[in-house]
């Protein structure tokens, strides 16, 4: 499993080099090396059978659905989303949203070893440092792009979205104050504060909402059970602060753009409705395959001629590719683990995993595509742990002792 984590780190790093520093060749080679390490681990590591009972059968059904979706995606009589061989390689080997996310759950078949925690913590430190460094170096560009958006100028690609993808790989750790070393949590809370400020500054609805959910999670999970009153008071204080800020800045022109025009602008309903209207009843149930598309011209210089191969809404993107069958199957598998983690466990770590998995389900609407990042490593392994009766019965002191002994 250590090779998988190292490989995924290299893959994330390669994407950072490509998207942030525009060094395509170097980034591609680093991502390719990372993918090689992951594939080698999948082929030669010791294997286990993930999940049990109904959830196990649904998990295998999910892979069968993925396989059919991918095969159907290449049996098309129209243009693929890429136009050159370079694009083909990028979509299949580097892109974190196209095909790789559907192979990521295969990693659950790899047997974990005790020393994997050291690699996880080290990787988390490195990604934190990368995120903080890139955020500081990019702040001027982020502000410039936000101002241009406010003036009505369309931006083909927002730098801040690529920066948020980096943060998604470490977001889970801000909830783990009671389980990880203090200096590591301090590093993660620093990154979270930077992420949250950038999310609000750039008017990004999805990251801002995710940030608020994480704040709620931190409030409820960093205090002992006996301090329920403090939890309630802190949560109430948070709501009051948000309400106060909304009242104070409601007439400010910048915040009017960020909170009203960007925050509550509904620019996705038209896209999703157009997509659904162009799908037959069978396609609504089973999808159009990996490369399914629909027609909705929005840009003058669209090289795809007005055809769109995805929806900004994560849930409807799954519907486009695999229909409501895939979308609800994916959600149901995760919600089983959410239920067990919240109501069948004797430790807070299970509940933290359940909370984070539930957050990822909420993020599917109106955003939140599955990604080939550490974020979804933690989501899927969290789902696996929350379905494991042995893990659910552990006490917090046993988990903390295990972490301390193996890091």
Secondary structure by P-SEA (a helix, b strand, c coil): caaaaaaaaaaaaaaaaaccccaaaaaaaaaaaaaaaaaaaaaccbbbbccccaaaaaaaaaaaaaaaaaaaaaccccccccccaaaaaaacccccccccccccccccccccccaaaaaaaaaaaaaaaaaaaaaaacaaaaaaaaaaaaacccccccaaaaaaaaaccccccccccccccaaaaaaaaaaaaaaaaaaaaaccaaaaaaaaaaaaaaaaccccccaaaaaaaaaaaaaaaaaaaaaaacccaaaaaaccccccccccaaaaaaaaaaccccccccccccbbbbbbbccccccccccccccccaaaaaaaaccaaaaaaaaaaaaaaaaaaccccccaaaaaaaaaaaaaaaaccccccccccaaaaaaaaaaaaaaccccccccaaaaaaaaaacc
